[in-house]
Amino acid sequence: MGILSSMYTGVTGLTGQGEALGIYGDNIANANTTGFKVSRPEFSDVVAKSLKGISGGNQIGRGTKLSAVNPIFSQGSLLQTESVTDLAIQGDGMFVVDGNEGRGFSRAGAFHFDKDGNLINADNYKIQGFQADESGKITSKLGSIAVGRTVIEAKPSKEVQMFMNLDLRAKKEMVFDPKSPEKTSHFATGVTVYDGAGTPRTVTAYFNKKDDGVWEWRAMSKGEEVPGGKPGEMVEQAKGTLTFDADGKLMEQKTDKSAFNFIGSTKKDQEIKFNFGKDKKNGGDGLAVTQFGTASEAYKTLQDGYTAGTIAGLSFNDDGILSAVYTNGESMNVAQVALAKFENPEGLFKMGKNIFRESRNSGQATVGAPQTGGRGQILAKTLESSTTDIATEFINLMSAQRNFQANSKVISASDEMMQEVLNIKRN
């Protein structure tokens, strides 16, 4: 009977709009949920009767049904915070998290460290990333991001890099005297190096012009710091020569000896290479150390050693790399946050707690580093806000409410018509 059909049609409208009210209400409830993506109900009509078979036309619909609820993966607003472990994704991709329920994916980047040094979210899911090796180089090994290296051991100096100019006008008659190096050298500059135990030691490099375009250098340490040395005297620990071309560029560098010994050091005859840049003989430009007609001057001195240190702080950069800063001034990469990309993120399965799971519709996750393979950028000290637009959701809510009321009128009208049919027998 058509009356009963119209009643059931109205019921489908009530059911569908009731579900829509729940979806819009969920969007509104999560207006302040970090990384939340709004969902949208999608309806389709129901055709149950055709008056002329497959000839076309003359069909009677039987209401509606909720055919899909799709999350809209648009970019949320980015909010600056003061927490160093707050991360946001600008662009495509999702954080990879592991918990007791298995692997999941999330856009919510409100993270913190637990007592064991693991980077986790509010529900104790461990954040996954690419691990760094002992030297701090990021590898392709995927695992939980954790700070396990709270102490960094000392590193003895292996190389000293020097950038300077030696005065072309210096007189070559000066003879170097190790007992009075300051007065018998054309130029001197100091550098701090680290011995085998990580103890800082001051080494002074003295330069003497031996001939036109030829300089001799010596690296000397205080006698009281060298086995067999005398207090107040300098002890030679390394020696070499520098040769310049007619343009004042470094043509060649030679090291005659390099054997550093310090009292209390764990290394004997420690070799520290004094590097004066790539000379022309080895294919360089010879401009790190020059011989021009200006005053001798050291521009910069670098060395690669350091003393032991304990962790002083942690920070993320905008590439998603977590670095530990130590009390000795050194920093070391710990890991890089991994991002997962899906061909169809709308097909992911919601698990609650801001967590999604893979599904057949979403496809498998492709995990990689930020800003690679179409993945987005990681922003430190930033959170992605919910994509809920309160004004839009209220309009949708009112529209669903009106549609619910209209469908209830269909049922009321059908009920009145049914009552009329029942009254026929009474009359």
Secondary structure, 3 states (H helix, E strand, C coil): CHHHHHHHHHHHHHHHHHHHHHHHHHHHHCCCCCCCCCEEEEEEEEEEEECCHHHCCCEEEEEEEEEEEEECCCCCCEEECCCCCEEEEECCCEEEEEECCEEEEECCCECEECCCCEEECCCCCEEEEEEECCCCCEEEEEEECECCCCEECCECCCEEEEEEECCCCCCCCCCCCCCCCCCCCCEEEEEEEECCCCCEEEEEEEEEEEECCEEEEEEEEEHHHCCCCCCCCEEEEEEEEEEECCCCEEEEEEEEEECECCCCCCCCCECCEEECCCCHHHCCCCCCEECCCCCCEEEEEEECCECCEEEEEEEECCCCEEEEEECCCCEEEEEEECEEECCCHHHCEEEECCEEECCCCCCCCEEECCCCCCCCEEEECEEECCCCCHHHHHHHHHHHHHHHHHHHHHHHHHHHHHHHHHHHHHC
